[in-house]
Amino acid sequence: MRRFIAFVLAAFVALASFPRAEAATYWQLVEEGNRLAEAGKAEEALPYWLQAIPMIIADGNKRMAGYYAQQVAYTLDELGRSEEALPYYEMKVQFYRETGVPDEQMRWDILRIEQLKPRLEVFVARPTAGVKPGDLAKHEPAFGALYGGTVDHDPAVYDDLDRAAATYGKPYGMVMVYNSVAEYDYLNVSSLVLEKGVPLQIAWQPTRGLQSVTEPVVRAYARKLAEYGQPVYLRFGNEMNGNWVPWYGNPELYKEKFRLVARIMREEAPNVAMVWAPNYVGADYMQYYPGDEWVDWVGVSAYHDAYFLADVNQSDMTNGLYYQGQKANPLDKFKEIYERFADRKPIMIAETGYNYSNDTPEARRLGLPIYDASEWAAQTARYVYAYLPMVYPRIKMVGHFNNPRTGDKAAYTMSQNRTLLNAVREAIADDWYLSSLDQVPENYWHPIEQATLHGKTRVASYVWLGDRGLGKVEYRLDGRLVATSHKVPYVADVDLTGLTGEHVLTVQAYDKSGRLAAERSYTFDASAVKVKLDGRVLDFAKQPVNENGRILVPFRAIAEALGADVQWNAQTRTAIARKGGTELRLTIDDPVPVLNGKRLDPLQAPARNVGGHTMVPARVFAEAFGMKVDWDGLTRTVLIESP
């Protein structure tokens, strides 16, 4: 509430020269503002609404205050003053929520806040060598995203994967295929593709309805997939939440058929990973979810359109509601699916494309104004590919739909637009984008808040500044400028070697006009205890502590680094780690560890809860799993070596 009052007071200062009657009631003010707005003079109405809002708040009428905050926000936005509009969007949403208005009725306002609110997240590069993520799904790369697309109708490729590599700058790591249920009893894929033995991402579509998905049909197809022998990602009944597909509208039957397909694939074709893949828009997609036990991967179809439905006359609001248009953050269309599933399933962008034009037969037939959005498409592709490894590290596959023969109003075929093609070639040259499941990128990006800062450190920044546009990012160490970057993802190398004591790394993002738009500062202690595993400094969100000469480290972080599965018993306050046939139990404030059911000698420093983190003794933890542990007093480093 104090933030909103501050905004209103600022508005009063700005309007100090505006003549007003001191005794005017807020009813008089809003009525005059409304009269001007109805006369097409919304800008002149603003001062009246701005004066009325604090009076309405003081009167306790939150719904009305929210309504006029909305009027102010919409007017400022239409006038191109979006930065000023943001706090009034936030005011409207808060007051409406407090008066029981559901978020669904404020969807545009909430999305507009997301569009306008500056975002700045900082990451550090870490080597993948020696890091083994746990709980990987079938055919999931440990790091990186398998990259590929359609090839059968791509004019630059036509099923020739050597031409795909030449066109897009690197070989495809998978090929996207579309097969119909019950129409084929073989793989409807070119022999040129099959001979290469690449992984296939197959959209298996019940075009004749879900009733066509019978056990004999599924079994016959499963055996064909098994014969292929290479990894297959089977996207059964994709986009089931869209009314444009024949298998839409019966969630219970869809789930029944998905489970049937999953069961038979596991029996007949162990090379198949089941993919559940809705469209990124569509009502109640979760009602079609068949359950975790039947799904190996979660996918999403998500295209990037300069204008929704290829129509330049679409309003910003309509564009924004579908995460489209030139004001939306293109990464946000993956956000909901990722946040819901990525903790337990790998995610694939199963179908995507970047709309560079609507110069197509269908758009011309409909009489749509033709536009060229090549530069926008290129910049959007660069932005998405630069930030997927940071913002959505468990997006493990990206598939481009390159087929100009669909009759669509919008054009997406990358090979047919040199501006977009060059941008994508440049972006996917990063080794994060894989041409094979055997490849491993050299580095991954780790959130700086969870990092132990030391030595020569490569940093990057995820920046979104809404309508203000992107400019540059500056990195300052204890106030001293040490690096500047002008290009996403704003990579810089910062040398922290030889530092001792406490320091502050400050990251500042500037918009395209050169104004400071966002800032983050990170305090770190260069003299703090570090832990090295096989020569690699481990990253901890909560740094190790020294208690009675014993080093305590965060339980989950050290366990996962050592490759152990973790469990927490809240009732007994016990941390449990298992690896192979070994189980270690450490209970908070209990000096006696339990190894494989046997109580060991008491520890001088038992497990502790420090600032909400379960901290455990590094030595006993590592030695329990057969590691060699040593201490380097000069560098204050715990040295752990695998057997």
N, C-alpha and C positions, 0 to 999 in steps of 0.2 A: 504493500500500500504506500509506503514512504516513497518508493520509486515513482509511482504515479503522481503523487502530490508534487514531487520535484518537477516532473514534466509539466504539470499544470502551472506551477509557479513560473517556470521558464517561459511558458506561453504568455503569462501575464506581463512579464518583463518585455517580451517582444511586442506586445500590444499596448504598451504604456501610453502611446500617443493617440490611441483610438478613443474617440469621445463616447462616453457612456453615462447613463444615469445611474448614480450610486445606489438608488433605491429600487432599481429594476429587479423584478423577480426572475428566477430562471425560466418561468413559463413565458414571460415576455421575450426573453432572449432567444429561447428555442423557436418560438413562433415567428420571430422576425428572421432568424436564420433559415427556417423552413420556407418562409415566403420567398426569400431571395434565391434559395436553391431551386424552388419550383419555377422561378422565373429564369432559370438558366444561369444564375449568378452565384455558383457554389463557392467561388473564391471569396466573394464578399460575405457569404454566410459564415465562413470559418470563424471570424472573431467573435461572433455571437455564441456559437456553439462552444468555443474554447472558454469564454467567460462563464457559460452556464454549467459546464461539467463539474468544477469544484463545488458549486452551490448544490448541485444535484447529489454529489457524493456526501456533502455535509448533511443533507436531508435524509440520507440513508436509502435512497432509491437506486440500488445498484444496477437493476435491469435497465433503467432509463439512462443511467450514466454510461453503461456499456453500449447502448444503442447510439448515443451521440459520440462516443469515442469511435465507434464504427464509421459514422458519417465523416468525422474528421479524418480518419485513416484513409477512407476511400477517396476523399477529395484531395488530400495531399498526394496520394499515389497517382491520381489522374493528372495532377499538375507536375509530375516528375520529381516530387520531393519525397521520394520513398524513404530516405533515411529518417526524415522527420515523422513519417507515417508509422514506422515500426512500433514505437512505444504505445501508440493509440490502438494498433492491432492487439498488442499484448494486454492493454487495459480492457478492451472489449472481451477478449477470451477469458480473462480472470474473473471479471464481474459476471459474465454469463454462466461460467462454471459454478460460481458461488450461489447462483440463483437456480441451479438445476438444469440448465440447458445442456443437452448431450453434445459431445464433441462432433458427432456426425453432422449436426446442424450448423457447425462452424468450420466445416472442413476447409473451405477456401481460406478463411482467416488464419487457421493453423498452418496451412501450407505456405501462405504468404509470409508468415513469420519465419518459417524455415528458409524460404528463399532470401529474405532480407537480413537475417541475423548473421553477423560475421562468425566464421568458424576458423579456428587455428589449432591444429594438432601437430605435434612434433614427434619425429621418429628418428631412431638411430639404426644404422646398418650393422648387422651382425652376421658372421659367417655361418653357413648352414652345416659346415663340416663338424661332425661330432654330435649334432643335434638330431634327436630321433623323436618326432612327435608321436604320441600314443593315440590309440583308438582310431587308426586310419580305416576308412571304409574300403570296400572292394574297388580295385583299380583307381584308388586315390593317390596321386603323387604327394610325397611328403611336403614338398614346397613347389610353388609355381602353378601355372594354369596351362593345361593342355589346350593348344590353339588349333583351330581348323575351320571348316566351313563346307558349304555345298559346292559340288564340282560339276554336276551333270549338265546344268544350263548356264554356267558361268562362261561368257563368251571368250574369256582369256584362258580358260582351262579345258572345258569339255572332257572331263574325266582323266585328263593327263596330269598326274601329280607332279611330274617334273616341271610342267608349265606353271602349276600352282606355286611351287617353290620359287621359280624365276619371277613370277608376277608379284608375289607378296613378300619376297625377301628372305623367306625361310620355309622349310618343308612343313606341310600340314602334319600336326600330331594326331589328328583324327578327321574323319570325313562324315559329314551329316547326310543322312539318307531318310527318305520317306517311303514307307511301305504301307499298304492297306491290308487290314485283317480280312482273311477269307478270299482275297482276290488273287493272292500268289501263294504257292506252296514252295517258293524258293526265295532267295535274297534278291530283291530287285535293285541290284547294284552292278555297275559295269565291271566286267572282268578285269579291266585295266586297274581298277581300284582294288579288287580282291587279290590280284596277283601281288600287290605291294604289301599286303598283310597289315594294313594300318588299323588301329582301333576305329570302330564305327559307333557313331551316335545315331541310333535309329528311332525316328518317330513312327511308331506302329499304330496306325490310326483305324479305328472301327468305323469306316466311312459308311458301312451299311447298317450301322446301329450296334448298340452293345449286345443285342441278342445274337449277333454273328460271332461273338467271342465264346466259342465252345471248346470243350476239352480236346477233342480230336484236332481241331484247327490249331490250337495253341501248341499241342504236342508236336505236330508236324513242323511248325515253324521253329520251335525250340530245337529240334534235331538239326535243322538247317543251320541255326546259329551255332550249335555245338560243333558241327562239321567245320565251320570257319575257324574256330579254335582261338582266334585273337580276341582281345577285350571288346565287349559290346556293351554299350550303355543304352538300354532299351527304354525309350520314353513313351510308355504306353498311354494312349488317349490324352495327348498333350493338350493344353489350353481347355481343359474340361469345364472351366468356369466361365467360358465365353459362349454366348448364344449363337455364335457363327459356326459351331461344330455340331454334328449330328449326335454326339455322345453327351451333350449338355442336357441338364434338366432332371436327371434321376440320380442323385448322389448315392443312394444306397445301392442301386444296381451297379453304378460305376465302381464303387469300392469292392463289391463282390467280385467283379470281373478283374479288377487290378490284383486282388489277392489270388485269384485263380491263376493268372498269368505268372505272378511271382512264385507261387508254389511249384508250378510245372517247370519254370526256368531253373529253379534250384534243383529239381530232380533230374532234368534232362540236359541243362546247359550251364554248367558252373562258371563258364566264361562270361555270363551275362550279369550285369549290375542293373537293378531296377531303378528307374528314374521317375519320380512324380513331379510333373512340371506344369503348373498353372500359368496363365497369363498374368502379367504384373497388375492388371486391373481386372476387376470382375467381382461381383457380389459374393461374399461368403465362400471364398475358395476353400476354407478349412473344412466345410461340410463334405468335401470330396476327398479328404485325406484318409488313406486306408490304414494308417497306423505305422508307428516306427518299425515294427518287426517286419513289415513288408517292403519298406523303402530303403534303398541303399544310398541314393543321392536325391537331392531336391533341386529341381531346375526352375527356370523362369524364362518366359519369352518377354523381351523388353527391347523395343526399338526406340531410337532417338530421332524425333521428328522436329524439324524447324517450325512447323505449324501443324497442329492437330488436324488429322484427316486431310493434310496437304492443302489446306485452305487458309490463305493469308488473311482472310476476314475474321478468323477465329479471335475471340477476345483473349486477353491475358489470363482472365479467370478460367476460361474453358481450357486453354493450353495448360495452365498450372494444375488444374484438377487431375490431369492425366500425366503429370510430370513431364510435359512436353513444352515446346516453345523455347524462346531464347532468354527467358528469365529464370527458368527452373534449373536446379542443380541436377545434372544428368545422373549423378550417383544415387540420388534419393530413391529412384524407382526400384533399386535393389534392397533398400533399407529394411522394409518390413519382413520380407522373406528371410533375409540374412539374420536379423535379430531373433526371429522365431525359431530358426532351425540350425544355425551354424555351430551351436555348442555341441550338436550330436550328429550332424549330417554334413558332408561336403555339398557345396552349392555349385551349380553350373548355370552360366548364362547360355541357355540352350539355343536360343535364337536371338540374333541381334542384327542391327544395321544402322547406318547413319544416313539420314535423308538429306541429300544434297540438292534435290530439285523435285519439281512435279511436272517436268516436261515429258509426260507420258501420254500414250494414246487415250487412256481412260480419263485423265485430268482434262485433256483437250476436248474430249467428247462431252464432258460435263460443263465445259465452259469456265473452268476455274482459272483465275489469274495465274500466269506462269511466273515462277520465281527461281532464282539461283541462290542457294544457300551453301555453296561449296566451302567457303571460308569458315562458316559456322560449323559445318559438319566436321571439317578437319580439326578445328580447335576443340570441339567436343570429344572427338576420338582421342586426341592427345591427352586431354584432361582425364578421361575415363581410364585409359590404359596406364597413365602415370600413377593414378591413385588406387586402383584396385589392389595392388600388393600391400598397401598400407591400411586402407579403410576396411577392406574386405579380404583378408588374407586367406580365408577358406573358400573363396570362389576359385575353384580348381579347374574350370574349363570354360572356354569362350568359343561359341560357334557362330560364324557369320553366315547369314542367308544371302547368297549372291545369285539371284534368279530374276531376270527382268521379264519373265514370261507369265507372271502371276495375274496380270491385269490390275495391279494396284495403282492407285493414284500417285503414290510417292515412289521415287527412285532411290534404291539402296545399293545397287550392284557396284561394289568398290572399284573393280577393275575398269569401270567405264567413266570414272571421274579422276583425273590425274591429281587434282588438289587433295582430295580425300585419300587416294591411294598412297601418295607420298607421305602423308601424315601417319597413316596406319603402318606403313613399312618402317618408318622411323620409330614409332612407338613400340611395336612388337619386336623390334631388334633387341630389346632388353631380354636378358636370359631368363627372366621370370616366365616368359611365354614359351612353352615347351613344344618341341617337335617330336618328342618321344617320352614315354613313361619312364625310360631309363635315365633321362636327363635330370640334373639337379642344379638349380641356380646357385651361383656362388654365395649370394647373400640374401637375407630376408630383412624386413623392416620391423623393428621392435619399438613399442611406445616408450617415449623417453621417461615417462613417469615410472615405468617398471624397470628402468635400466640402471646399471652401475656405470657411471661416467668415468672414463679413464683414457689416457693415451690419445693417440690419433683417432678421432671419431668423425665418421661421416654422418651428417644429419640431413633431414629433409622435412618439409612442412606441407601439410595438407591445408590449403587455404580456400575458403569460399567467402566472397564479399558481396554477394547479391548483385544488385543493380550498379554498385559502385565499380565493379570490374577489377580485374587483377593487375597489380603493378609489380612490386618487388618485395623481397624479404631480406631483412638485415639481421645478422647474428652478432650479439655483443657479449663479451666476457668481462664481467665486472665493470660494465659500462663502456668498455672499449670496443669499437667496431672491429670485428675480426673477419667477417665475410659478408658478401652481398650476392644475391642471386635474383635474376630477372625472368626465369623460365620455370614453369612447373616441371617437376615437383620441388623446385627451389633447393637443390642439393648444394651442400657446402661442406668443406672439410675443416674441422676445428681441432687444433692441437692442444690437448690438455696435459701433455707430458711434463713431468717435473713439478706440477702444482702440489702444494700442500695446503692443508686447512680448508676453510669453507669458501666457496665461490658461487657466483650466480651467472647462469647463462640466460640471456634475455633474447627472445625472438620477436621481431616486429614485422607485421605485414602491412604494406602500404597499398592503397587502391591506385587505379590508373591515373588519377589526378595528382598523385603524390602525397595524399593525406594518410596519416597513420590510422589504420582501421581496426587492428587487433594486436594484442601483445600478450605474451606468456613469459613467465620467468621461472627458472628451475634452479633451486639451491642444492648444491651437492658438496660433500666433504671429501676432498681428494685424499685425505689421510685416513679415511675409514678403512676398516678391515675388508679385504676382498677374498673371494674364494675362486680358485682355479681348478677346473676339472680337465685333466689331460691337456693342460696348457691354455685352456680357454677360460677367460674371466666370466663367471656366471652373473647374470642380471637378476637383481632382486628389487621388487617394489619397496619392500622394507629392508633396509640395509642391516647386515649382521651386527650383533652387539657382543661386547666382551663382558662376561659375567664371571667374576672370580677366576680370571685367566682362561676361561672356557668360552669358545666362540659359539654363539647361538645363531642359527640361520632360519629363514622362513621354511616351514615344513613342506608345504606343497611344492614350492619352487625347487628345493633341493631334491625332493623325491622324484619329481618329473625329470629333472636334469640327469638323475642316476638311472632313469628308465623304470622306476617303480610305479605301480598303481597305488593310488591314494584313497583313503577313506577317513571320514571324521565322524566319531561317535559323540554327538552333542550331549547325550545324557551322562556319559562317564567322562567327557572332556578328554577323549583319547584319540591321538593321531595314529593311524594304522597305515603301514606301507608294505606292499607285497611285490616281490620280484622273483620269478622262478619258483623255487620251493621255500623261499625265505619270507618270514613275516616278522616285522618289528612293530611293537606297540610302545608308544610313549604317551603317558598321561600327564596333563598339566599339573605342575607342582609336586609330582610324585617322582622321587629320585630313582626309582627302580624301573629300568626298562624290561620289557618282556620280549625275548627273541625265540620264535618258534615255540611259544608256550612256556618257556623256561625263564624264570626271574633271574636277572643278572645282578652283579654287585651294584650298590647305589652309586649314582653319579654325583660329582661335586656341584654340578649345575644342571638341575632337571629342566624339562620343557617348561616354557613360560608363555603367558599371554602378554605380549608387549604391543600396546596400542592397537589392540584388536587383531594382531597377527599371532599365530601359533609358531613360536620359535623353539627350535630343537637343537641339541648339541651336534655340531657338524661331525666331530670325530666318531662318536658312537654310531651315528646314522650311517656314515660312509663305511666304517669297518664292518658293520653288520651285514653289508652286501658285498663283502670281499674286496673293498677298495683299500689302497694304501694311502695313509694320511700323514702329512708333515706340515711344519709351520716355518715360514720364512719371516723371522722377526724384523729384518731390515726393511722389507716392503710391506710388512703386516698382512701377509697373505697365507691363507690356508691352501695347501697343495694337495689335491686329491688325484690319484692315478688309478685307472682301471686295471684289473688284473691282466 
